[in-house]
Amino acid sequence: MRTYPVKFYRQRAIGGYIVDFYCSKAKLIVELDGSQHFTEDAIKYDDNRTHVLEVLWFEMLRFTNEQIDHKFKEVCECIDNCIRNSI
């Protein structure tokens, strides 16, 4: 949304990883997880990735594709609440 008070960037390199969405003002990373994220190896990789990014003082929010498809309003409200509490 162009009138939203903070800017989000897509596909940014941070801490050696490419993140889906990033808001620099709130130090927030939003990840959208498709089915490929639910294998044993992917879960371990994502856990390590989350740890590295949190050590760098980023807050991480993860949402599944199903949440995006079926609870989009709630996902947006969660992101908005996180941002408002961060800035």
N, C-alpha and C positions, 0 to 999 in steps of 0.2 A: 504494500500500500504506500503510495507516494507521500501521503500526509502523515505517516507514522513518525513519531518524534526522534527515532534513532534509525540509523542505516544498517541494513544487513548486507553482507557480501556472500556470494555463492562460491563454492569450491576454492577455498583459501588454504594455502600451505602454512601450517602452524606446528611448531615443534617436530618437524620431520614428517608430518601427516597432512593429508588433504582432508579438510573438514567440509561437511555439506553446506552449512550456513554459519556465519560468524557475525557477531555484533561487537565491535571493538569498544564502544562506550560502556556496555554492560559486562564486557569480558565473558560473553556467553557464546557457547557453541551448541548448535542444534543439529542432531544427527537423525536421519531418517533411515530406518533399518528394514530392508527387504528380507526375504526368506533366506538369502545367502548368509545372513548374520547369525543364524541359529544352529549352525553346525558346531561341533565341539571345538574345532580349531578356530573358527571365527569368533566364538565366545571368548576364548582365551586371548586372541589378538585384540578384540574390542576392550576387554578388561584392562589389558596392559596399556593400550592407547589412551583409555580414559584416565588411568593413573598418571601417565606422563603429562597429559594436558592439565589435570587438576593440580599437579605439582607446580605447573607454570601459572597457577592461580586463575584458571579458566573454570567456569561453571559449565557442566555438560547436561544437556537435556537430550534424551533419546526417545524417539517415537517409532512405533512400527508402522508399516504401510497400512495395516488394518486400522490402526488408530486414526491415521490421516484420512482414510476412506470413510470411516463410520462415525468418528467423533471429532471432526475437524474444528468445530466451534470450541470444544473443550481444550483441544491442543493449542489453539490460538490464545485462549484465555490463560492457559498455563504459561505459555511463553511471555505473554504480556505481564502477568503477575511477577514473573521472575525478573523481567527487565525493570519494572517499576520499583521493585525492592532493591535493585542493584545500583540505580542511578540517583 
